[in-house]
Amino acid sequence: MLIPFRRSALLSLLLLWLLAGSVAAQPAAYVSAKKSSGSFPLAVSGQAAPLYASAQDWPGVLRAARDLQADINRVTKRTPAFTTEKPSGKEAVLIGTIGKSPLIDGLVQAGKLDVAGVAGKWEAFVLQVVEKPLPGVERALVIAGSDKRGTIFGIYDLSQQMGVSPWYWWADVPTKPQQTLHVAAGRHTQGEPKVKYRGIFLNDEAPALTGWAKEKFGGINSKMYVHVFELLLRLKGNYLWPAMWGNAFNDDDKQSPVLADEYGIVMGTSHHEPMQRAQQEWKRYGKGPWNYQTNEKALQDFWRQGIRNMGTHESIVTMAMRGDGDEPMSEDSNIALLEKIVADQRRILAEETGKPAAQTPQLWALYKEVQDYYDKGMRVPDDMTLLLCDDNWGNLRKLPKPGDAPRAGGYGIYYHFDYVGGPRSYRWLNTNPLPRVREQMHLAYEHGVNQIWIVNVGDLKPMELPISFFLDYAWNPATIKADQVAAYTQRWAARQFGPKHAPDIADILAKYAKYNARRKPELLDATTYSLATGEWATVVAEYNTLRTRAQVIEKQLPAEYQAAYFQLVLHPVQACANLNELYYTVALNQEAAKANQPNTNALAEKARALFAKDAEIKNRYHTLAGGKWNHMMDQMHIGYTSWHDEPRDLMPAVVTLPAGAAPKPVVAPVLPASGTYVSLEAEHYTQAVGAGSVTWQRLPDLGRTLGAVSSFPTTAAPTLAPGGNSPHLEYRITLNQAGPVTVQAYFAPTLDFTNTTGLRYAVSLDEEAPQIINLHTGMKPGEHNQIWEKVVASNIILKASQHNVAAAGTHTLKFWRIDPGVVLEKLVVSTGPLPATYLGPPPTGKR
């Protein structure tokens, strides 16, 4: 046993070393409980350094400074003084915006503060300890921003460094008490964000968010939104599409847009709500049909009022139009009409703002069929941002081509963590594994999409982790590489729950999202996984193991962490483990009923108990923190029969037998012999061959099973003639017989973002000529395309090729690169029929 133990210990040390390297890629910690050379005493000996800002600074900066005051109290139980009077005293914290704060500008003019690399930048900040900054002040911690949000981000960066989670309110994350806080000497900054506008879209918000907000705030109004604004800023986001199901941000509560601007949030409207007006406003005030061909004047007047309502508030204006209620335009709509609509809207913009239209940020969302207008030649002015979109399932539909001329307005992405539509709405829990989100957004960033990133987050909860990741990654994609996603999750877990359990919590968070993404909960039924092969039992065992691990940690956490832990970790794991066991039990019941097995009725009763358990788990969530989150888990998730929701969860059908039913013979399923196939995880290649700038990279934990492999850079030109020494992966395999073989390749459901002929790969055995295969034959993203619907429902593209081997023995399988962006998860080589499974045969043999 000694040798395996040493090998295990060595692997653990190697993992820790790799993780330490990943963590080192992040901005260094600069707040400590220990004094260091030249450090600033933010809180010592029961006293907290006073905070100062100029009264002339932005109201949002002064408001955030008061948040810092409260945050210092959260950590130290001492409340520092905050004033806009003249600073005095031995130590002081000086806060302000360059060019807006006389306090900060005076330091710059006196040569006390170097703002090189900050002044004139977008949302940049510097924190720096300054000696003798002002008469009567010996030392100061200066927080200076290049603009309003730069200063605010600097303030909140300090709060997070002190240990205040951005999720302290939205997930009840407690703050670890500390008596002393020292800020390290030197300059602390994170530069400019790499993506200019980074935000979230509250959508599909009934019944959960709507019911919760009505109970807690009287509706989705400014009282609720101030919590959203603060969260966004603490996460270094700056952009919001507000809730729009029955809601109108600018009309429901006139304080909402005023406070958004004060806080520093850039407001927009969704992809189908032009000119800063909600769909609900047309229902309330519109006259006639939503049709520009027949009702031009009424629509222009309606839009004009939207721009008047916007005033000087910082905004990005959605342009053009779709059909009413996010429906497609009528069939007789045409490119010329849409171009005229945009031209008329820009004229209104210029007239109402008193400045050229190009000086007001605008976007045109190429959502669903609107992309077809673009592909057929529709164009908009160069200063408008083209907001490209995914397929509502996290797969990017279109990206700029490398070498395209740059646009003044640049490109953006509208992404989804939540969706209402086909093939099935998914709104209940997080089904967005971070490795896949990172891979797709990396693809976007490398193709020059860096003006806007906005993601549909549904009710906001329970998307806490993917929201954090999306906004952190948008700030600087270079800091989270493909092999650093697990380290990111561990850091996130440590910020919420401390370092002791962070590795385990991070692994649980990653696994439950991975398991959920295999088949979103709303798409599950009793037939999803294979009973005959034991696949169903394996899936349930994996979930139950995860649940046990999560429950063990719950018992070890202090009382103050219980509410946050249940929300962020235990609830989704318990709920999803229970749901999978429910459908597994239904499958067992139905199978037992076929043979009149005596346990049929007991299985039906167990299924009913599991259905009831789902409601118990939800009710515990709703009673947390004195009922703070009541209604937030009201989303229906059991018993879908179509893409839409039912009003409530529906118990799956089970079979009960009358007493005394005679058992029938059980026919055991005939399964293929294991030697008839070889199953390989993509990561387990024997050799990776690159060429020129093209290399292969593992994408750990991406996909339904182990991980994935893809070629990089994603902008490299296609390999038009695969073969020889062109880029490929080699897999050494052993086949037990000669003759025909099938190679099945499993891919992440990437779309043809090049909008050309479909993404391609090639495969060969031994020295045969590579067979070129297209991933996207017959596939067009969107409802009613059965190929696409199957791909996104199963979260896999499965392609097959036919080959022949002359003799049994060792062979080399080669996977050839053609197009960039192809993400390989698994390969299965078979000489006969494969077992009918959802995830494919488990790995066989050795690497």
N, C-alpha and C positions, 0 to 999 in steps of 0.2 A: 504493500500500500504506500510505501514511501515515495516511489517514483511518481505515481499519479498525483500525490499531494504536492510534491515540489513543482510539477508541471502546472497544476492549478494555481498555486501561489504565484508562480512566475507570470501566468496569464493575468492574474489580478493586478500584479504590479505594473504590467504593461498597459492594462486598461486605465489604471490610475494615471500613468504617465501621459497617455494619449489625451485623457480628459483634462489633465492640467494644461496641456498645450492648447486645447480648445478654449478653455476658460481664459487663458492668457491673451487670446485674440480680442477679448472684450475690454472696454474702458476700465482702467484700474480704479480700485476703491480709494477714495481720498478722505473718508470720514472714519475715525477710529475712536475707541474708548481710551486709547493710550496716547500720551503726549509724545511728539517726535520733534526733531530739530526744526525750529521755525514754524511749527504748527500753530493754528489759531484756536484759542479756547472758546468754542461755541457755547459750551455749558460746562462749568466746573464749580465745585464747592457750593452747590445749591443755587448758583446764579447762572442765568442765561444772558449772553451778550445782547444788548438792545439792537433793534432793527430800525433803519432809517431809509426813507425814500423821499423824493421831491414831490410836492403836491401837484406839480405841473405834469408829472408822468401820466401814462395811460391809466385810466381807471381799472382796467383789467390787471395791470401790473400791481397796483396798490391792493387790489382784491387778493391776488395770488400771494402777496407779501403777508397778508393777514392769515392766509392758509399756512404759510411757513411758521408764523407765530403759533398757530394751533398745532402744527406738526411737532414743533419742538416740545410743546407741552405733552403731546401724546407719548413722546419718547422719554422725557426727563421729569415730567410732572411739574415743570417750572415754565411759567409763561413769560417770555421776554417782552419788554416794552416795545411798542411800535409807534413811531411818530414821523411826521413830515417836517418837524422842526429842525433846527441846526444841530448836527451831531455833536456829542460831547461824551466825555468819559474815557477810561483807559482803553477799552476795546469796543468796537462797533461793527455791525454788519451793514454795509452800504449797498443799496439795491437801486438799479435804474437802467434806463434805456439810452443808448448813445444818441445824441441829437434831440432828445426829448427831456432828459433829466439834467437840470443845472448841476446837481450834485455829482453825477458821473462826468459830465462834460468838464467841470472844474478840475477833476482829477486828471483827466486826459490833458487839458491845457497846461497843468502844472507839471506834467511829465511824471506823475505818480502812477499812471495806469497806461500800459501799452495795449492798444486795441487793434494793432495790426493783425490781420487775419480774421477779425471779427467785424469791424466797422464796414458798413456797406454790404454785408452778406445777408443771406436769407435765413432767418431764424437761428442765427448762431449766438453763442454765449461764451463767456469766460468767467470762471471763478478764480480769484487770486487773493492771496494774503499780501497786504500792502503795509509797509512800515511808515509811520508818521504821515498818514494821508492828509490830515487836516490839523490846524492848530487845536490843541487840546485833546487830540485823539492819537494815542500811541501806535495802535495797530488796528487794521480793519480787514475784514473779509469782504471783498467786493464781488458782487454779482452784477455783471453788465451784459446787456443784450444788444444785438445789432438792430433789433426792431421789437415791437411789442411782444410777439410770441417768443422771440429769442430770450428776452428777459424772463418771461414766464417759464419757459423750459429750463432755464438755469435755476430758478427757484425750486421747481419740482424735482430737478435732478438732485439737488441737495437733500430734499425731503426723502427721496428714495434711497440715497446713500446713507441717510440716518436710520433707515429701516422702516419707513412708512410705505406700505404697499399702495400702488395706484388703486388696488381693489379693496382698500380698507372699508369703503362704504358699500360698494356693489357686491362684495362677497364676504363682508364681515371679517376680513383678515386682521387679526390683532397686531399690535405693535409691541415689539420686545422692549421692555423698559431698560434704560441706560442712564446712569447718573452723570457720566461725563461724555462729552463729544468734542473731539479735536479734528480740525480740518487741516490736512497736510499742506505744507508749504508748496509753492509752485503754481503753475497755470493749469487749470482743469477745464477742458473743453471737448466737445464732440464734433466740432466743425459744422458744416452745413448738411442738411438732409439731402440724400441722393435723389429722393422723389419729392417733388415740390409740394403736392397736395396729397395728404394721406388721411383716409377717413373711413367711416362706417355708414351703413344705410340701415335704419330701423324699418323693418318691413314684415309683412305677413303677421302683423302684431296682434291679431285677434285669434283666440280668446285670451292668451296668456298675458302679454304686456298690457293690453287694453284693460282687462279685468283687474290686474294688479294696480295700475295707475289710477283707475277710477276709485278703487277702494282707498288708496293711500294719499292721493293728491286731488281727487275730484275730476280726474281726466288726464289725458296726455297734454300737459300744459307747461308753463314756465317753471312751476314748482318742481316738476319732474325733470325738465330739461337741464336745469342748472347742475344736476348730478351727472347728466350725460356730458355736458360741456367740461366739467371739471375732470371727469375720467379721461376724456379724450386728450386734454392738455397734459395730464399726468403721464399719459402714454406717449406723449410727443406727437399726437395726431392734431390735425387742424381743420378737418373738413367733415361736414355732416349732411346726409340726406335724411330729412326727418320722416317720422312715421306718416303713412299716407292712406291707410285703410280706414276710411271714415274720418280722417283727420286732415286738418289744413293748418300747417305751422304758423303761417303769417296771419291767419284769420281767426283761429280759435282763441288765441290769447295774444293780444298785441304786445305784451311784455316779452314774449319768446324771442322774436327777432332782435329786439332792443338788447336783451341780455346776451344773446349769442354774439352780437357785435362787441359788446363791452368785454365779454370774456376773451374774445379773440378767435372765435370759431368762424370759419368761412362756410357760408350756407349755400346749399344748392337745392334743387328739386330732382326727383328721380328721372330716369332716362326717357319717360313718356310724359313729363309735365313741363311744358316749355314756359319760358319767360317768367320764372319765379312764381308761378301760380299752381296750386295743387289741383288735382282732378276734382276734389270735393268743392273747390271754389267755383268750378264751372257748373257743377250740379246746383250750387246755391245761387249763383248770379248770372250764369250764361243764358243767352237767349238764342233759341233755334238750335239746329243740329251742329255737332262738332265736325264740320265739313267746310274746308276752306274754299272749295269750288262754289258752294251755294250760300256761304255765310261769312264771307270775307270780312265785312265791316264789323260785325259783332265780335269776331275772334280778335281782330286788331285792337278794338276798344278794350277787350278783356285783357289782352297781353300788355297793352299800354299801362293799364292800372297796376299790373304786376311789377313793372319797372318803377313806377311811381312809389309803390309800397316799399320796394327795395331801397330807394334813396341812395345814401352813401355807404350802406352796410356792405362789408366785404363779402362778395358773392362770386359764384361761377354760374352763369346763366345757361340752362339747358335750352337748346335751339331745335328748330324743325318741329315735327310732330308725328305721333303715331295715332292710331285710332283711339276712340274714347275708351277709357278703362284698360289701357295697355293692350289693346287689340291691334291687329294689323290694319293698315290703311285699306280703303276700299280698292277693289281690283282696278278701277279706272284711274287711280292715282298714278302719277308718272314723275319722272325725274325733273322735268321742266317745272312742274307744279311745286315740288319740294324745294327746288332751287329758288323759285319765286318767294315761297314762304320764308326761307332764310333771309333773302334780300329784304323783304318787308320787315321782318323782325329786327334786323340790324338797323334799318332806318329808324324804327321806333326807339331802339336803344340809343342811337345818337341823338335823337330829338329830345328824349326824356332825361338823359344824363348830361347833355350839353357838351359832349366830347366825342371824338371819333369812336365808332363802335369797337375798333380794334383795342381800345384802351379799357374795355370791360371784359374780363375773362369769360369765355364761352366754351361750351362743349357740344359736340354732336355725337350721340351715342349710336354706334352701329350694332344695335340690338336686334337679334333674330333677323326678320326679313329686311330690316333697314340696311344690313350689311350687303344684301343683294343689290340695293340701289347704288351703293358705293362701287361694288364690283362691276356694275353695268355702266359706270361712268359718271355718277353724280359726284360733284365736287363742291366744297365750301371754301370760304376765304382761308388763307394760309394761317391767320392768327387764331383760328378756332381749333381747340384741342379735339382730335379724333379719339373718342372713347371707345376702344375696342372691348369686346366682351367674351366671356367664356360661354359655354353651352348650358349654363345654369347648374352644371354638375362639376364645376371645377376644372374643365378642360378648355384651354384657350382656343378660340375659333380662328383668329387671324392676327398676324403680327406684321410690322413693317419688314420689307425685304432689306437685308444688308446692302448698303450702297445706295438706298433710296435717298433722294435729296431731303435734307432736314426741313421740318415745318416750324414756323415761328410759334405756333400753338402746341406743337409736340403731340405726343400720344399718351393715352391713358388706358387703364384696364378697369372694367367693372366685373368683379369676381363674386362668387356665391359660396357662403357657408350654410345657406338655408334656401329653400325654393318651394314655391307652390306651382305645380304643373306636372306634365308627364315626364317619364312614364309613371312617376309616383311622387307626390309631395313629400318632402323630408324636412321636418320642422321641430322635432322633439328634443333630441340630444345631439351632442357634437359627433359628427361622422367625418371629420376633416383631419386626417393624419398630417402632422407637420411636414414630414419628409416630402409628401406629394405637393402640398401647398408651396413649399420652398422650391421644388423642382420646376413647377409651372411659372412661378413669379420670377425665378432666375431666368427662365426662358424669355419672359417679357422684358426684363431689365437689360439682358444682353442684346436684345433687339432694339434698344433705344426707347423703350416705353418708360418714361420717368417723369411725366408731368402730373398725372393723377393716378392714384391707386385707391379704389373704393370697393368695399366688400359688404355684401348683403349679410347681416348678422341676425336677421329675424328679430327675436325678442331681446337681444343683447345677452341675457343669460339664457342658456348655459354655455356661451361661446367664449368664456373668459380667456382660456389659454390660446386658442387660435387668434383671437383679436390681438392679444399682446404680441404674439409672434408676427402677425401680418404687419403691425405698425412698427415693431422693432426692425423687421427685415426691410421695410420701406425706408427707414432712416438711413441704413447703410448695409446693403446686401453683402458687402465684402466681409462683414464680421461674423456671418453665419454660413460656413461652407457646408457642403453636403454631409461631411462626416462630423459636423459639430451640432447637428440638430438635437441629438440626445443630450449633449452638454448644455445646450440652451434650455431644454426642458428641466434639467436638473437645477440650473441656476434659478429658473422661475419657481420651482417647487421650494427651493431654499428660501427665497424671498417671502413666500407665503407662510412656510411652516418651520423654518430653521433648517440647519444643515444636517441634523442627525438622521432624519428619515428621508431626506431629499432624493437620494439615489433610488430608493424603493418607490417613493411616490411618483417620481418622474417615469419610471418604468411602467407603473400601473397606468398613468395617464396616456403614455404612448400606446400601450397594448390595447386599452379599451377603445381608443380612436381607431386603431388598426383593425380590430375585430369588427367594429361597427361599420367600417368602410367596406368590408368584404361584401356585405349586403345590408343596406341601410335598414334600420328597424322596421320602417313602414313597409318595406318590400318582403320581409320575412314571412314565411308560412311553413306549414308542416312538411312541405316537399323540398325546401331549399337545399338541405344537405342530405347526403345518402345515409339511409339506415343500414342498408345491406353491408356496406364496407366499413361500418363503424365511424364514418365521418361525423355524423350527428353527435355521437357520444363523445368524440374527441373535442369538437367545438364547445360542447356544454362543459366538459371537464376543464377546458382552458379558461372559460369564463368563471367557473366556480372556483378555480384556483386563484384567479385574480381577486374575486370577491373575498376569499378567505384571507389573502394577504392584506387587502384593504381594511378588513375588520380587525386584524391583529394590530395594525398601526393605530387605528382609531382608539383602541384601549390604552395605548401607550402615550397618547397626546394629552397635554394638559387641558383642563375644562375650557379655557378661553379659546382654544383652537377648534373645538368640536363643530360649531356652526359652519365655519369656513371649510373645514375638512369634509363635512357631509355634502355641502354644495358642490365643491370643486372636484372631489375624488370619490367618496363613498357612494353618494346617491347614483351617479351614472353607472357605476360598476354594478351595484346591487340591482338597479332597474334593468340593465341590459342582460346580466346573468339570468335574472328571473324570466325575462322575456324569451330568451333563447331556450331555457329549460321548459317554458310553457309550450312552445311550438314543438320541441322534441317530444314532450309527453303526449301531445296531440298526435304526433306521427306514430308513436308507439301504440297509442290507443287504437288508431285506425288500422294499423297492421295487425294488432291482436284480434280486432273484431273480424278480420277476414277469415280467421281460423276458429272463431268462437272461443278464444282462449279465456281461461277463468279469471285472468287479471284485467280483462278489458274494462270492467266497470270501475275497478280501483284506479286504473289509469285515468279514466274520465273524471273521477272525483279529484285526483291529484291535479289535473289540469285546471279544474275550477278553483282549487285552492291557490294555485299559482296566479291565476287571473285576479283573484281577490288580493293576493299579496302585492301585485302591482299597484293597486289603489292604496294599500297601506304604506308603501314606500313613498308614493306621491304625497300622501297626507303628512308624513313625517317632514318632508321638505316644506310643506305649507305651514307647519307649526314652528319652524325654526325661528330663533330670535324673536320670540313673542308674536309669531305670525307675520314677520316683516315681508316675507316673500309669498304670501298667500296668492294663489291663482297663477303663479309663474310657471307651474308645470301642468296647466290645464289642457295642454295640447293633446288631442286624440292621437293614438299611435298603435292601437291594436284593432285588427279587423278590417283593414282597407279592402275594398273590392274594386276601386277605381283610383284615378290619380288624386282625387280630392278627399277631404276629410268627412267623416261622419260627425254628428254632434257629440258623440261619446264613444268610448272604447267598446268594442263588441267581442264577446267571448267566441273564440274559434269553435267550429262545430266538432263535437266529439260523439262517439257512438256508445250507447249502453245496450247491453243484451238482456233479454228476459231471463229470469231465474231458470236454471236447469238446461240452458242451451248446450247442446252436445258439441264438444270440441271437434274440429276438423283436423286432418293431418296437416302438419306444417311442412311446407316445401322450402328447403334451404336454398338460398340464391346461389347460382353458379357464378363464381368469380374467376377472372383470368388468373393463370399462374403468374407468380411474381416475376419469373424469369422472362416473361414476354415483353417487358418494357424496362426502360431506364429513365428515371425521373431526376432531373438536375435543376438545382437552384441556379439562377443566372450568375450569382456571385461566385459559384464554385468552378470557375474556368481553370483550365490547366495552364493556359498562356493567353496573354492579351497582346496583340500586335498593333502598334500604332504606325502612323506614317505622316511625315511632315509635321504640321501643327496638331494633327488629330491624335488624341489619346483616349483611353477608356477609363472611366471612373465608376467605382462602386457607389451606389446610393443606398446606404444602410437603412433598413427597416421600411423601405418604400415598397408598397404593393401588398398583395393579399397573404403572402407567405413569409419568406425570409427578408429579401431585399431585391435590389435591381441593379442593372448596369446600363450605362449609356455612353455615347461618344461625346467628346468635348473638343473644342468649343462648339456651342450650339449654333454659331453663325458660320461655321465652316461650310464651304460649298459641298454639294453632293459628290459621292464617289461614283462616277458614272460607269466604271468598268470594274466591278469587284472581282478579285482574284489575285493570285500571286502574293505580293507583299502588301496589298492594300489593307486598310484597317480591318481586323477581324478578331474574334474570340475563338479559342480552340478548347474543345472538351474531349478528353480521352475517355472512351466508353468501351464496355465489353458487351457484345451481342452473342447470344447462345445459339443462333442459327443463321444460315444464309437465307437470302431471298428478299422480298419486298419489305420495306419498313416505312413507317410514317413518322415524320418529325412534326410535333405540335409545338408551336411557340406561343408563349403567354406574354402579353404586353400590357403596360399601363394604358388606359383608354385615351391616349393622346390623339388629338385631332390633327388634320392637315392644316397647320397654322400658316403654311406657305401658300395655301389656296391654289395649288397647281394640280398635279396628277394624283395626289395621295402620297403619304410617306411610304418608303420602300425599304426592304432589307433583302438579304440573300442568304441561302443556306446550302451547304454541301456536305457530303460524307466522303472522307478520304480525298482522293484527287479528282473527283468528278467536277464538272463545271458548275459554278454556283447557280442555283435557281433563284430568280428575282421574284419577290412576292410583294404585293401592294396591301398595306394594312387597311385601306379605306375604300376598297371596291364596293360600290353600291351604297356607301354611307354618306348621308347628308345630315348634319346636326339638326335635331328638332323633333318634336312630337310627330307621330305618324310615320316615322322612318323606323321600321322594325329592327334593322341592323343596329342603328344607333341606340335605340331604346334597350336592346338586349345588352349592348356593350356597357352602357352606363349603369344599368340595373345590376349587372354582374361585376362591374368594376374591372373588366378585363377585355382585351381584344385577343381572340384565339384564332390563330391561323395554322394551316397544315400544308405540308409538302410531302410528295412521294419520292422514295429513293429505292435503291437496290444495292445489297451487299453480296459480294461473291462468296464469302466464307464467314463462318463463325469466328469469334475472337475479338482482338482489340482493334478499335477503329477511332478515327478522329472526326468529330463533328465540328464544322466550322460555321460560325455565325458572322456574316459579312455586313459591314456598314455600307449603306448607300446614302440615305438622307439623315440629316441631323434631327435630334429630338425624339428618336425612337428609343423607348425605355423597355428593356427586356427584363422580365421577371423570372421566367421558368422555361425549360425545354424538356419535352418528353419524347423519347424515341421508342416506338413500339413495333413489334413484329406481329401483333395480333390485336384483338379487341381490347380496349381499355375499360377498367371499371368505371361505372357511371358515377362520377363524383362532381361536386361543385368546385372544389379548390384544385382538382387534378390529383394524380397519384402523389403520395408523399415521397420525399427523396429516397433514392436507392443507392446502395453501394457507398464507395468512398470518393473523395475528391480526386 
